Amino acid sequence: MGVIGLIGLTMLYISWYRFTFKRKGLVPWLDLWQRPKDSVKKEFIAALFFLILAYILGINKMFFPEPTALILSLLGLLMLIQSVYVFLSIGILSDD
């Protein structure tokens, strides 16, 4: 059941990417973003939310399977890495 869920999440992400950016691919390059300064804050907050939720689910093990916290922490850490990259690209490391 877990593999089917991961495949479903992957297909959902690919469809979101194609719908949002109107092109094939998996990585949302920085030049595709319309307003990176606004989006990076939202993505950072969402990453923290995912990490906190993963922590809570990892401790309580309510109605979710055990690997749920691991998958949520993976998503949160990937979002956190991307938001730090975008923040550095438009801030300290920008060419402007």
Secondary structure, 3 states (H helix, E strand, C coil): CHHHHHHHHHHHHHHHHHHHHCCCCCCCCHHHCCCHHHHHHHHHHHHHHHHHHHHHHHHHCCCCCCCHHHHHHHHHHHHHHHHHHHHHHHCCCCCC
